[in-house]
Amino acid sequence: MNNRTDIFRPSVIKPDEFDFVAVDNCREDSFEFLCVLEQREIIRSLIHNTGARFSSHNHGGTCHICGSHAQNTAVFLHRPTNKLIRTGWDCADKLHLCEDGERNLFRTFRDKLSAERENKAGKIKAQAILESAGLARAWELSEQKQHDNFKDHDIIVDIVRKLIRRGDISEKQIEFLHKLVNACDNFHIVQAEREEAKKVSKHLGTVGEFHQFEGTCLFQQEWETQWGWGGITVLVDDLGNKAVVFRILECQKGDRFRFEGKVKEHGNRDGENQTIFAGRFRKPVNLSKAA
C-alpha cells in the first residue's frame, strides 16, 4: 500500500474528472434501510446505462482513495476510465470532489439512516414489550396495512407507533390494547351476530293504535332545538324487537322499562326493523327502580 501506482491515489486525483453519483453506507445491515436502497438504485441505474464498473485497484479499506474504513461513503464516476470509486466523505471533501449540494445530500442521508436505525431498534424493543404483555397479536395487527375493523385497527397502529418512538407503554394502554385486539379478531363474529339480530327484530302492534312494550334501554341522547330540548330513547325487548321513542324516558341505559304507547310508524334503519312510538304514553314504569 506504500507504493501505490494506481490513478486513484490521493496525490494524483483530478477533481474535474469525477462526477458525483450517490451516497452509500457500508455496514452489513445497511440493505435493510430505505434511504440506502434508494441511493443504491441510482448506482445500479448508472451501471446499467453506462456499463461502468467499480475500480478493482488495491486500496485497502472502503475508501478507494486513502484506504480508510469509512461507513458512510460517496460514489463517483471517473469519466476518462468509466470506473466507479467509493470514497470516505473526508477524502471527497478534502479533494474537492463534491459541491454544496452533495454535502447537503450526505448530511441528509446520514440523518435519515440514523433515524431509520433508531426506528429499527425501537421496533425490536416494542415487539419484545408487547410479546411479554401477551400482545404479540397487537404487533401483527400493527404491521397490517388495513383491517375490516378499521377504527380499532387504526388505534392499535397509533399506540404501537408511539411505543416504538417512546420505548414504553402504560398499564392502561396494555389493557386497552387487549380490548382492541379482541375487537379486531372477533369483528366478523360480532358483525354476523349484529346482522342476525337485525333479522330477529320485528315490527310490533298496529300503526295508529296503542301497544304495550317492555324492554331494556339501549341508548338515549338529548339535544337542544329551537323549541326546547328533544331526545330519543331506544329499547329492545327479550325477543330482540327494537322500539324507538322520540323523547327521553325516565330510565337509563340498562334499565328495564314498560309503557303503553301509540305506534307511529313501522320503520327500518340499516336493515333492522324498528317500531317507532309517538309521544303519547300510558302507564310508563321504570321496572328497575320499582324493584
Summary of the structure (lengths in Angstrom):
residues: 291
radius of gyration: 35.1
end to end distance: 97.4
largest distance: 109.1
contacts: 823
relative contact order: 0.08
helix: 43%
strand: 28%
